[in-house]
Amino acid sequence: MSVLVYTESEKGTFKKIAFEAVSYAKGIADMLGTSVTAISINGNNTDQLGKYGASKVLQVSNDQLQIFNASAYADTIAQAAKSEASPVVIISSSANSKYLAPLLAVNMEAGFVPNVTELPTSTSPFKISSTVFSNKAFATTEITTEKKLIALAKNAFGVLENDTSLTTEAFSPSLSEKDFNTKVASIEKTNDKVTIADADIVVSAGRGMKGPENWGMIEDLAEVLGAATACSKPVSDLGWRPHGEHVGQTGKPVSSNLYIAIGISGAIQHLAGVNSSKVKVVINNDPEAPFFKAADYGIVGDAFEFVPLLIEKLKEFKSNNA
């Protein structure tokens, strides 16, 4: 028996959320008096997982699974959970997991709680807290099923080192045609060096930028911070930026450590989608902009004056501390 954790990777490289999920799984395993088994689907350098508490890795190498397929991945993870007799399975609250989780829960006949923010308050009965209502409140849920599926909210637990002796085993799931009934027609990638899903820092801008020709300074600020770029819905609707950069309740949710909003007034749908970011900074020349009420820090001023100065100071700071 062990706690099973699905470790997400892209093109063989583990995402930061994979290490956070393993760290969290180790916390639950310690509470249950057991160990952590990680399942990796076409991931490389699986020895990294031992650094965060995994004592065993089930390595799946399957060309059919090179592209994410919710049904096939759910079947694979469910088979691994059965093989390991895992009472608890941990996944991340990522974009892919929103498709994966319902199928996996049904496959395992497991109670499922998404957006979990901390370790269980008790394991018998099994009670756990999560965010609800677009991160405006917390709920405590008691999972009464024998099998339990938990999706960890990004940046809720942190990446904790816990070096553990690690063994790796090949795992070959039994998949059928029905697992691949859904076909991927195409995958569109943005050109960001850092993706919104994986970014610790997100620099976002809105119609206050006045046009797509002014986005250079947003990209410059993101580059110096090692951040991803994002935008509000009106900006993507106008075609100024790709739809893949649209963040908010109707776009991609953001749970970064730092979210910088430039020239974004703060519509309720946008705020709901970025509310779980730990620190929110707004730069806007309208002191009545709704975003100021939700922000941790606010700067009332012209972005076209302030942002270049901020970039200059950040470059100077990095140069002095190189």
C-alpha positions as CSV (number, residue, x, y, z in Angstrom):
1,M,0.0,0.0,0.0
2,S,1.3,3.5,-0.9
3,V,0.0,6.9,-1.8
4,L,0.1,7.3,-5.6
5,V,1.0,10.6,-7.2
6,Y,0.7,11.4,-10.9
7,T,3.7,13.6,-11.9
8,E,3.0,15.8,-14.9
9,S,5.6,16.3,-17.6
10,E,5.9,18.0,-20.9
11,K,8.2,16.6,-23.6
12,G,9.8,14.5,-20.9
13,T,10.5,17.4,-18.5
14,F,8.7,17.4,-15.2
15,K,6.7,20.5,-14.4
16,K,7.2,22.3,-11.1
17,I,3.6,21.2,-10.1
18,A,4.9,17.6,-10.3
19,F,7.4,18.2,-7.6
20,E,4.8,20.1,-5.5
21,A,2.4,17.1,-5.9
22,V,5.1,14.7,-4.7
23,S,5.9,16.9,-1.7
24,Y,2.2,16.9,-0.8
25,A,1.9,13.2,-1.3
26,K,4.8,12.6,1.1
27,G,2.9,14.7,3.7
28,I,-0.2,12.5,3.4
29,A,1.9,9.3,3.3
30,D,3.6,10.2,6.6
31,M,0.1,10.8,8.1
32,L,-1.0,7.3,6.9
33,G,2.3,5.6,7.9
34,T,3.1,4.6,4.3
35,S,5.3,5.6,1.4
36,V,4.9,7.5,-1.9
37,T,4.8,5.9,-5.3
38,A,5.0,8.3,-8.3
39,I,3.7,7.4,-11.8
40,S,5.5,9.0,-14.6
41,I,4.2,8.9,-18.2
42,N,7.1,9.3,-20.6
43,G,9.0,11.5,-18.2
44,N,12.8,11.7,-18.1
45,N,15.1,12.0,-15.1
46,T,12.7,10.3,-12.8
47,D,15.4,10.2,-10.1
48,Q,14.5,13.8,-9.4
49,L,11.3,12.6,-7.8
50,G,13.1,11.0,-4.9
51,K,14.4,14.4,-3.9
52,Y,10.8,15.3,-2.9
53,G,9.7,12.2,-1.1
54,A,8.9,9.5,-3.7
55,S,10.4,6.1,-2.8
56,K,9.2,4.3,-6.0
57,V,8.5,5.4,-9.6
58,L,6.3,3.5,-12.0
59,Q,7.8,4.5,-15.3
60,V,5.4,4.3,-18.3
61,S,7.0,4.5,-21.7
62,N,4.4,4.4,-24.3
63,D,4.4,6.2,-27.7
64,Q,0.6,6.3,-27.7
65,L,0.7,8.5,-24.6
66,Q,3.2,11.1,-25.9
67,I,0.2,13.4,-26.3
68,F,-2.1,13.9,-23.4
69,N,-5.3,11.9,-23.7
70,A,-7.6,12.1,-20.7
71,S,-9.3,8.7,-21.1
72,A,-6.0,6.8,-21.7
73,Y,-4.2,8.6,-18.9
74,A,-7.1,8.0,-16.5
75,D,-7.0,4.3,-17.3
76,T,-3.3,4.2,-16.9
77,I,-3.3,5.9,-13.5
78,A,-6.2,3.8,-12.3
79,Q,-4.4,0.6,-13.2
80,A,-1.3,1.8,-11.3
81,A,-3.4,2.7,-8.2
82,K,-4.9,-0.8,-8.3
83,S,-1.4,-2.4,-8.7
84,E,-0.1,-0.4,-5.7
85,A,-3.3,-0.8,-3.6
86,S,-3.3,2.9,-3.2
87,P,-6.0,4.3,-0.9
88,V,-5.2,7.9,-2.0
89,V,-4.2,9.3,-5.4
90,I,-2.8,12.8,-5.8
91,I,-2.9,14.8,-9.0
92,S,-2.4,18.6,-9.6
93,S,-5.2,21.1,-10.3
94,S,-3.9,21.8,-13.7
95,A,-5.6,22.4,-17.0
96,N,-5.2,18.8,-18.0
97,S,-6.4,17.5,-14.7
98,K,-9.8,19.2,-15.2
99,Y,-10.4,16.7,-17.9
100,L,-8.5,13.8,-16.3
101,A,-10.0,13.9,-12.8
102,P,-13.7,13.1,-13.4
103,L,-12.7,10.1,-15.6
104,L,-10.2,8.9,-13.0
105,A,-12.6,9.3,-10.1
106,V,-15.3,7.2,-11.9
107,N,-12.7,4.6,-13.0
108,M,-11.5,4.2,-9.4
109,E,-14.9,4.7,-7.8
110,A,-13.2,7.4,-5.7
111,G,-14.4,10.4,-3.9
112,F,-12.8,13.5,-5.5
113,V,-11.9,16.9,-4.0
114,P,-10.3,19.5,-6.3
115,N,-8.4,22.7,-5.4
116,V,-7.0,21.3,-2.2
117,T,-4.9,23.7,-0.2
118,E,-3.5,21.8,2.7
119,L,-2.9,18.4,4.3
120,P,-6.0,16.6,5.7
121,T,-7.1,17.8,9.1
122,S,-7.7,14.1,10.0
123,T,-7.4,10.8,8.2
124,S,-10.1,8.9,10.1
125,P,-12.5,10.3,9.1
126,F,-10.7,11.7,6.1
127,K,-11.3,15.5,6.1
128,I,-9.7,18.0,3.8
129,S,-9.9,21.7,2.9
130,S,-10.3,23.2,-0.5
131,T,-11.1,26.5,-2.2
132,V,-14.6,27.1,-3.6
133,F,-16.6,29.9,-5.3
134,S,-13.6,31.0,-7.4
135,N,-11.3,31.0,-4.4
136,K,-13.6,33.3,-2.3
137,A,-14.2,30.7,0.4
138,F,-12.9,27.4,1.9
139,A,-14.8,24.2,2.3
140,T,-14.0,21.2,4.5
141,T,-15.0,17.9,2.9
142,E,-15.2,14.5,4.4
143,I,-14.3,11.8,1.9
144,T,-16.1,8.6,2.9
145,T,-15.2,6.3,-0.1
146,E,-12.5,3.7,0.2
147,K,-10.5,5.3,-2.6
148,K,-9.8,9.0,-2.5
149,L,-8.7,11.3,-5.3
150,I,-7.2,14.7,-4.4
151,A,-6.2,17.5,-6.8
152,L,-3.7,19.9,-5.2
153,A,-4.1,23.6,-6.0
154,K,-1.0,25.2,-7.5
155,N,1.4,26.9,-5.1
156,A,-0.8,25.9,-2.2
157,F,1.7,23.6,-0.5
158,G,5.1,24.4,-1.9
159,V,8.0,22.3,-3.2
160,L,9.6,20.7,-0.2
161,E,12.8,18.7,-0.4
162,N,12.7,15.3,1.4
163,D,15.4,13.1,0.0
164,T,14.3,9.5,-0.2
165,S,15.9,6.3,-1.5
166,L,14.2,5.7,-4.9
167,T,13.6,2.6,-7.0
168,T,12.2,2.7,-10.5
169,E,10.0,0.0,-12.1
170,A,8.7,-0.2,-15.7
171,F,4.9,-0.1,-15.8
172,S,2.9,-1.2,-18.9
173,P,-0.8,-0.4,-18.7
174,S,-3.3,-2.5,-20.6
175,L,-5.0,0.0,-23.0
176,S,-7.7,-0.6,-25.5
177,E,-9.2,1.2,-28.5
178,K,-11.9,2.8,-26.4
179,D,-9.2,4.6,-24.4
180,F,-8.3,6.6,-27.6
181,N,-11.8,7.4,-28.8
182,T,-11.0,11.1,-28.3
183,K,-8.4,12.3,-30.9
184,V,-6.3,15.4,-30.6
185,A,-6.8,17.5,-33.8
186,S,-4.1,20.0,-33.1
187,I,-2.1,21.6,-30.3
188,E,-1.4,25.4,-30.4
189,K,1.6,26.6,-28.4
190,T,2.3,30.2,-27.4
191,N,5.9,31.5,-27.9
192,D,6.4,32.4,-24.2
193,K,9.6,31.0,-22.7
194,V,7.6,30.5,-19.5
195,T,4.0,29.1,-19.8
196,I,1.2,30.6,-17.7
197,A,0.5,27.3,-16.1
198,D,4.0,26.8,-14.8
199,A,5.0,30.5,-14.1
200,D,5.7,31.7,-10.6
201,I,5.3,35.3,-11.9
202,V,2.8,36.4,-14.5
203,V,2.9,39.9,-16.1
204,S,-0.6,40.7,-17.6
205,A,-1.9,43.7,-19.5
206,G,-5.2,45.1,-20.7
207,R,-6.7,47.7,-23.0
208,G,-4.8,50.4,-21.1
209,M,-1.8,49.4,-23.4
210,K,-3.8,51.1,-26.2
211,G,-2.7,48.7,-28.9
212,P,-0.6,45.6,-29.7
213,E,2.3,47.7,-30.9
214,N,3.0,48.7,-27.2
215,W,3.4,45.1,-26.0
216,G,7.2,45.2,-26.2
217,M,7.6,46.7,-22.8
218,I,5.3,44.0,-21.3
219,E,7.5,41.3,-22.9
220,D,10.6,43.1,-21.7
221,L,9.3,43.2,-18.1
222,A,8.4,39.5,-18.2
223,E,11.8,38.6,-19.6
224,V,13.7,40.4,-16.8
225,L,11.4,38.8,-14.2
226,G,11.5,35.3,-15.8
227,A,7.7,35.6,-16.0
228,A,5.0,34.6,-18.4
229,T,3.0,37.2,-20.3
230,A,-0.8,37.2,-20.2
231,C,-3.7,39.5,-21.1
232,S,-7.4,40.3,-20.3
233,K,-10.3,39.0,-22.3
234,P,-10.9,42.2,-24.3
235,V,-7.3,42.2,-25.4
236,S,-7.5,38.7,-26.8
237,D,-11.0,39.4,-28.3
238,L,-9.5,42.4,-30.2
239,G,-6.7,40.2,-31.5
240,W,-4.0,42.1,-29.8
241,R,-2.7,39.0,-28.2
242,P,-3.2,35.2,-28.7
243,H,-6.2,33.6,-26.9
244,G,-3.8,31.3,-25.2
245,E,-2.7,34.3,-23.1
246,H,-6.2,35.2,-21.9
247,V,-6.4,34.8,-18.1
248,G,-9.4,35.0,-15.8
249,Q,-12.5,33.1,-15.0
250,T,-13.4,32.6,-18.7
251,G,-9.7,32.0,-19.7
252,K,-6.8,30.4,-17.9
253,P,-6.8,30.5,-14.1
254,V,-3.7,31.9,-12.5
255,S,-2.2,30.8,-9.2
256,S,1.2,32.4,-9.4
257,N,3.2,33.7,-6.5
258,L,3.2,37.2,-8.1
259,Y,0.6,38.6,-10.6
260,I,1.3,42.0,-12.1
261,A,-1.7,43.6,-13.8
262,I,-0.9,46.6,-16.1
263,G,-3.7,48.7,-17.6
264,I,-6.4,46.2,-16.4
265,S,-9.4,47.7,-14.7
266,G,-10.4,44.5,-13.0
267,A,-13.7,43.1,-14.3
268,I,-15.2,40.5,-11.8
269,Q,-14.5,37.6,-14.2
270,H,-10.9,38.6,-14.4
271,L,-10.5,39.0,-10.7
272,A,-12.1,35.6,-10.1
273,G,-9.6,33.9,-12.3
274,V,-6.5,35.4,-10.7
275,N,-7.7,35.6,-7.1
276,S,-5.7,32.7,-5.9
277,S,-2.4,34.3,-6.8
278,K,-0.5,35.0,-3.6
279,V,0.6,38.6,-4.3
280,K,-1.2,40.9,-6.8
281,V,0.2,44.2,-8.0
282,V,-1.8,46.6,-10.2
283,I,-0.5,49.5,-12.2
284,N,-3.3,51.8,-13.5
285,N,-3.8,55.5,-14.0
286,D,-7.4,55.3,-12.8
287,P,-7.4,55.3,-9.0
288,E,-11.0,54.1,-9.0
289,A,-10.2,50.9,-11.0
290,P,-11.8,47.9,-9.2
291,F,-8.5,46.0,-9.3
292,F,-7.1,48.3,-6.6
293,K,-9.6,46.8,-4.1
294,A,-8.3,43.3,-4.8
295,A,-4.6,44.1,-5.1
296,D,-2.0,43.7,-2.4
297,Y,0.0,46.6,-3.9
298,G,-1.2,49.3,-6.2
299,I,0.5,52.0,-8.2
300,V,-1.5,54.9,-9.6
301,G,0.3,56.1,-12.6
302,D,0.9,56.0,-16.4
303,A,2.2,52.5,-17.3
304,F,4.1,54.0,-20.3
305,E,6.2,56.0,-17.8
306,F,6.4,53.6,-14.9
307,V,7.0,50.2,-16.6
308,P,10.2,51.3,-18.5
309,L,11.5,52.7,-15.2
310,L,10.7,49.5,-13.4
311,I,12.5,47.5,-16.1
312,E,15.5,49.7,-15.8
313,K,15.7,49.4,-12.0
314,L,15.2,45.6,-12.2
315,K,18.0,45.2,-14.7
316,E,20.2,47.4,-12.5
317,F,19.3,45.3,-9.4
318,K,20.1,42.0,-11.2
319,S,23.4,43.4,-12.6
320,N,24.5,44.5,-9.1
321,N,23.6,41.1,-7.6
322,A,24.9,38.9,-10.4
